[in-house]
Amino acid sequence: MASGRSIIRQGRWPPRSLTSCSSLPPEGATLPAARQSRFRGPGWWKRATFHDAWLIAAPAARPSQFRRHGLGMRLVQLLFAMFSIANYAYAESANSQLDLKNSDERPSCKPVYLTLDTGHMEVAPLIADVLKRHQVRATFFAANERTKTGDGSLGAYWAPWWKARAAEGHEFASHTFDHTYWRADVPGASGAPTQFRVRPSAGPSEGNTFTWTARQYCEEISRSSARLQDITGKKPLPLFRAPGGKTSGPLLAAARSCGFAHVDWSPAGFLGDELPSEKYPNAALLNKALKDVRSGDVLLAHLGIWSRQDPWAPAVLEPLITGLQAQGFCFKTLREHPQYQAWIETHSPVLTTQTGK
């Protein structure tokens, strides 16, 4: 049996009948040994040679010109094969990109959650510039603390600053209104609910000690959230952070009963800006964080610490952000944290601006 190429050379293309051209065997038949190397296994057409592509799709017209102009025929064969291969490569590339887009295994970052508590606010504009420059969104825990400039961190002076942060997509939560520390649980008499010994470190009652009910503590949390919403126009998260992270089981239960879940920080997430700079210089704090922070950590820093002589931010904040990003980390807000997502979606605490203390 003549090959497809000899058929063309002898002027017998197209063949007189389908059965006379056995170069295309019936379905299920074994391919001739001479062609096995070209068609191995499933998807053989993907590996077809230029000559194979021509034999399958060559036009059946003008055979006399093909006889007279062998070079022209070879050029047509080459161009057709190149077009077929290029078209296939484009389709495969498009399919690969679509598969990557829809795949659950597409590349992802290692998330960390930067949280910033209020402070004297002097470095707040610098911190905001760093976050904006590196497109980092943080979660701010706010109390109405004493500030170096203005009438308190939640006062009228700083209201435009908070509103600008809301426009940038940051999240907010309560740090209690008067930065009130839990000191101890106070058992209720005759089976009454547990009360709490507390001490505000800001506001008109700064430094005084009180015994509060669960309702009073809830009001203290919600006052900060209500003020944040009033300033920013954005609903705060149903979360809070107790000053100093000091809590008890009954205190956390009381807060959850009025719609607030507590957020602590990870061991490696304590960035050290509250420590004395003489003993813990910025360079040491930066190196420790870059070495110890792990995926999923909640990081903690402040908008200014009164006692630190060498300010932590923005001197450490910016290289910390770029250093973690270089290690494959990305920054997310607590709205995206898997531990708090369900709580945030299902809880909406009642906010109050008055207190029953």
C-alpha distance (Angstrom), angle and dihedral (degrees) to the residues before:
residue distance angle dihedral
M1 . . .
A2 3.78 . .
S3 3.78 118.7 .
G4 3.77 122.1 -117.8
R5 3.79 89.6 -101.3
S6 3.86 93.4 53.5
I7 3.80 90.0 48.7
I8 3.80 90.0 58.8
R9 3.80 92.4 45.6
Q10 3.83 92.0 52.2
G11 3.80 92.5 51.0
R12 3.80 93.4 -114.5
W13 3.84 97.2 123.0
P14 2.94 119.5 150.8
P15 3.81 97.0 37.0
R16 3.79 117.0 -118.1
S17 3.78 91.6 -115.1
L18 3.80 138.5 4.1
T19 3.78 91.3 -111.7
S20 3.79 91.7 54.9
C21 3.84 92.3 65.0
S22 3.78 106.6 67.2
S23 3.83 92.5 170.1
L24 3.81 84.9 95.4
P25 3.84 102.7 53.4
P26 3.79 122.1 -155.8
E27 3.81 117.7 -92.2
G28 3.81 112.3 -74.1
A29 3.81 94.4 17.6
T30 3.80 121.5 128.4
L31 3.79 113.9 -103.7
P32 3.82 117.7 -118.3
A33 3.79 114.1 -91.5
A34 3.82 91.7 -116.4
R35 3.82 89.9 62.7
Q36 3.79 100.7 40.5
S37 3.80 92.9 94.3
R38 3.78 89.9 58.9
F39 3.78 98.9 45.7
R40 3.80 111.4 42.6
G41 3.76 119.9 159.9
P42 3.81 130.7 -37.4
G43 3.77 117.5 -12.1
W44 3.81 93.2 26.6
W45 3.80 90.9 157.3
K46 3.79 89.9 65.3
R47 3.82 88.9 65.0
A48 3.80 98.3 41.0
T49 3.83 116.8 136.7
F50 3.78 124.4 -123.2
H51 3.83 90.0 -99.5
D52 3.81 91.3 50.7
A53 3.79 91.5 51.9
W54 3.80 90.0 51.2
L55 3.80 94.4 48.8
I56 3.81 91.0 51.5
A57 3.79 97.9 48.2
A58 3.83 108.3 17.3
P59 3.83 113.3 137.4
A60 3.77 117.7 -107.5
A61 3.75 95.0 -138.0
R62 3.82 135.6 99.7
P63 3.84 99.4 12.0
S64 3.80 91.6 167.8
Q65 3.80 91.2 65.4
F66 3.78 90.6 50.5
R67 3.79 89.3 54.3
R68 3.81 92.5 50.2
H69 3.76 98.2 39.4
G70 3.80 108.6 42.2
L71 3.81 91.1 160.7
G72 3.78 91.6 55.4
M73 3.78 90.7 49.2
R74 3.80 90.7 51.7
L75 3.82 90.1 50.2
V76 3.79 91.8 51.0
Q77 3.80 89.2 48.4
L78 3.81 91.4 51.5
L79 3.81 94.2 47.2
F80 3.79 92.5 48.6
A81 3.80 92.4 49.1
M82 3.82 91.6 47.6
F83 3.81 90.4 50.7
S84 3.81 91.6 48.9
I85 3.79 93.4 49.3
A86 3.82 93.2 45.6
N87 3.80 91.3 49.3
Y88 3.79 91.3 49.9
A89 3.83 92.2 47.3
Y90 3.81 90.9 51.5
A91 3.81 91.9 50.2
E92 3.79 91.9 48.3
S93 3.81 91.4 48.8
A94 3.79 91.8 50.7
N95 3.78 91.8 48.3
S96 3.80 91.5 49.0
Q97 3.80 91.8 51.9
L98 3.80 91.0 48.4
D99 3.79 91.2 49.2
L100 3.82 91.0 50.9
K101 3.79 91.4 48.6
N102 3.78 92.4 51.4
S103 3.80 97.0 37.2
D104 3.80 121.0 110.8
E105 3.82 86.7 -146.2
R106 3.82 96.9 64.5
P107 3.82 113.7 134.9
S108 3.82 116.0 -80.9
C109 3.79 136.4 -177.6
K110 3.79 131.0 -117.0
P111 3.82 104.7 -104.0
V112 3.79 125.3 -136.6
Y113 3.79 125.9 176.1
L114 3.79 117.9 -136.3
T115 3.80 113.2 -155.8
L116 3.80 123.8 -175.4
D117 3.80 124.1 -162.7
T118 3.78 121.4 -157.4
G119 3.80 122.5 -98.0
H120 3.79 136.8 152.6
M121 3.85 88.4 -37.8
E122 3.80 96.8 -140.0
V123 3.81 91.5 123.2
A124 3.82 94.4 38.7
P125 3.84 95.2 100.9
L126 3.81 91.0 48.8
I127 3.79 91.5 49.1
A128 3.80 90.4 49.7
D129 3.82 90.3 52.5
V130 3.82 91.6 52.2
L131 3.81 92.9 48.5
K132 3.79 92.1 48.7
R133 3.80 93.5 45.9
H134 3.79 92.3 54.3
Q135 3.83 96.0 35.3
V136 3.80 92.7 -119.8
R137 3.79 120.4 156.7
A138 3.77 118.5 -154.8
T139 3.79 138.5 -175.2
F140 3.81 114.3 -118.7
F141 3.81 121.5 -152.8
A142 3.77 106.6 -158.9
A143 3.80 135.5 -160.4
N144 3.79 127.3 166.1
E145 3.79 94.2 -104.9
R146 3.78 128.1 169.9
T147 3.81 111.6 -89.7
K148 3.79 137.0 -160.3
T149 3.80 89.5 -125.1
G150 3.79 127.3 29.4
D151 3.77 135.8 5.7
G152 3.82 101.4 -54.4
S153 3.77 133.8 -49.3
L154 3.82 91.5 -80.8
G155 3.78 94.5 37.4
A156 3.79 128.7 111.0
Y157 3.81 93.8 -90.3
W158 3.81 93.9 62.4
A159 3.81 96.8 36.2
P160 3.85 94.2 97.6
W161 3.80 89.6 51.8
W162 3.80 91.7 55.4
K163 3.79 91.9 45.4
A164 3.82 90.4 53.4
R165 3.81 90.7 52.0
A166 3.80 90.3 52.5
A167 3.80 89.8 53.3
E168 3.82 88.9 54.1
G169 3.81 92.1 56.4
H170 3.80 102.0 -104.6
E171 3.81 120.5 147.3
F172 3.81 129.0 -127.1
A173 3.78 137.3 -152.2
S174 3.80 139.6 166.4
H175 3.78 126.5 -80.4
T176 3.86 89.7 178.0
F177 3.79 116.5 -86.7
D178 3.82 101.6 -102.0
H179 3.81 94.5 30.4
T180 3.78 88.3 -105.2
Y181 3.80 118.2 -167.0
W182 3.79 122.0 -146.2
R183 3.80 108.0 -130.5
A184 3.82 105.9 174.5
D185 3.80 145.5 -26.1
V186 3.79 116.3 -101.5
P187 3.83 112.9 -152.6
G188 3.78 112.8 -131.1
A189 3.81 118.8 -117.5
S190 3.81 117.5 -104.6
G191 3.78 95.1 1.0
A192 3.81 95.5 -45.7
P193 3.83 116.6 150.8
T194 3.77 118.8 -79.9
Q195 3.79 116.5 -93.0
F196 3.78 129.4 -157.5
R197 3.77 135.4 -124.2
V198 3.80 107.6 -140.1
R199 3.79 139.4 173.7
P200 3.83 124.0 -160.2
S201 3.80 116.5 -142.4
A202 3.81 94.5 -164.6
G203 3.79 138.5 35.0
P204 3.81 130.0 41.8
S205 3.82 93.1 -44.9
E206 3.82 95.3 50.0
G207 3.78 112.1 153.8
N208 3.81 96.3 10.0
T209 3.80 123.2 119.6
F210 3.80 122.7 -132.6
T211 3.78 138.9 175.1
W212 3.77 110.3 -131.4
T213 3.76 135.3 -171.5
A214 3.77 121.5 -128.5
R215 3.80 88.5 -101.4
Q216 3.79 92.2 54.9
Y217 3.79 92.0 49.7
C218 3.82 90.2 50.1
E219 3.79 89.6 52.2
E220 3.79 90.0 52.2
I221 3.80 90.8 54.2
S222 3.77 94.8 44.7
R223 3.82 94.5 49.1
S224 3.79 90.2 67.1
S225 3.80 92.9 46.8
A226 3.79 91.2 48.7
R227 3.80 91.5 50.7
L228 3.81 91.7 49.4
Q229 3.79 91.1 51.2
D230 3.80 91.4 47.7
I231 3.82 91.7 51.5
T232 3.79 100.5 41.1
G233 3.79 103.5 27.1
K234 3.80 86.7 -131.9
K235 3.78 123.6 115.1
P236 3.81 110.5 -117.6
L237 3.78 121.9 -130.6
P238 3.84 116.3 -93.3
L239 3.80 88.4 -112.5
F240 3.80 135.5 103.4
R241 3.76 140.1 -173.9
A242 3.79 119.8 -145.4
P243 3.83 112.8 -133.5
G244 3.77 109.0 -94.1
G245 3.80 88.0 6.5
K246 3.81 87.5 -90.1
T247 3.81 112.2 155.4
S248 3.80 143.9 135.2
G249 3.78 133.9 -144.8
P250 3.83 93.8 -101.6
L251 3.82 91.1 46.6
L252 3.81 92.3 52.8
A253 3.81 90.3 46.8
A254 3.80 90.6 51.1
A255 3.80 91.5 50.9
R256 3.80 92.7 48.1
S257 3.80 90.2 50.8
C258 3.80 88.5 63.3
G259 3.79 94.9 43.5
F260 3.82 105.4 -90.9
A261 3.81 126.4 120.1
H262 3.78 118.7 -161.9
V263 3.81 122.6 -119.9
D264 3.79 119.9 -155.2
W265 3.80 125.9 176.5
S266 3.78 134.1 -109.4
P267 3.83 119.5 -100.3
A268 3.80 91.4 -114.3
G269 3.79 89.1 39.1
F270 3.79 92.8 71.5
L271 3.81 96.6 101.2
G272 3.78 95.2 -168.0
D273 3.80 102.2 -124.5
E274 3.83 89.8 136.3
L275 3.80 92.3 59.6
P276 3.83 123.2 95.2
S277 3.79 110.1 -89.3
E278 3.81 92.2 -142.0
K279 3.79 90.7 65.6
Y280 3.80 98.9 27.7
P281 3.82 108.8 36.6
N282 3.76 120.7 -165.4
A283 3.80 93.9 -108.0
A284 3.80 91.8 56.4
L285 3.81 92.6 47.7
L286 3.80 91.2 49.6
N287 3.79 94.3 49.4
K288 3.80 92.0 47.6
A289 3.80 93.0 51.2
L290 3.81 93.8 46.8
K291 3.80 89.3 51.3
D292 3.80 100.7 41.7
V293 3.82 108.4 33.8
R294 3.81 113.6 107.5
S295 3.79 135.2 -168.8
G296 3.81 112.0 -75.7
D297 3.81 95.4 24.1
V298 3.80 121.1 145.6
L299 3.80 107.9 -137.1
L300 3.81 123.8 -152.0
A301 3.81 130.8 -155.9
H302 3.82 135.7 141.2
L303 3.78 140.8 -123.1
G304 3.78 90.2 -116.7
I305 3.81 133.9 -26.3
W306 3.80 117.8 -140.0
S307 3.80 96.7 -151.0
R308 3.82 99.8 49.1
Q309 3.80 112.8 94.2
D310 3.82 96.5 -166.4
P311 3.82 105.3 49.7
W312 3.80 114.0 -125.7
A313 3.78 94.1 -150.4
P314 2.90 133.5 95.9
A315 3.83 92.1 -1.1
V316 3.81 92.9 67.6
L317 3.79 100.3 21.9
E318 3.79 98.0 68.3
P319 3.82 98.6 47.0
L320 3.79 88.4 42.6
I321 3.79 91.4 56.1
T322 3.80 95.0 45.6
G323 3.79 92.1 42.4
L324 3.80 93.6 52.3
Q325 3.79 91.7 44.6
A326 3.81 89.2 53.0
Q327 3.82 87.6 55.5
G328 3.81 91.6 55.1
F329 3.81 98.6 -95.7
C330 3.79 124.2 136.8
F331 3.79 130.1 -165.3
K332 3.81 122.5 -119.9
T333 3.78 135.3 171.2
L334 3.78 124.6 -113.0
R335 3.79 89.1 -104.6
E336 3.81 84.7 75.4
H337 3.81 96.6 43.6
P338 3.84 110.0 116.9
Q339 3.82 91.5 -140.2
Y340 3.82 92.8 58.5
Q341 3.81 105.4 27.7
A342 3.81 96.2 92.2
W343 3.80 92.3 45.1
I344 3.80 92.3 50.4
E345 3.80 92.1 49.0
T346 3.81 94.5 50.5
H347 3.82 104.9 36.0
S348 3.76 131.8 71.1
P349 3.81 111.8 171.1
V350 3.78 122.1 -148.0
L351 3.80 107.2 -109.6
T352 3.78 121.5 -144.1
T353 3.78 130.9 -171.4
Q354 3.80 95.6 -166.6
T355 3.76 128.5 67.6
G356 3.77 131.1 -147.2
K357 3.80 94.5 -150.9
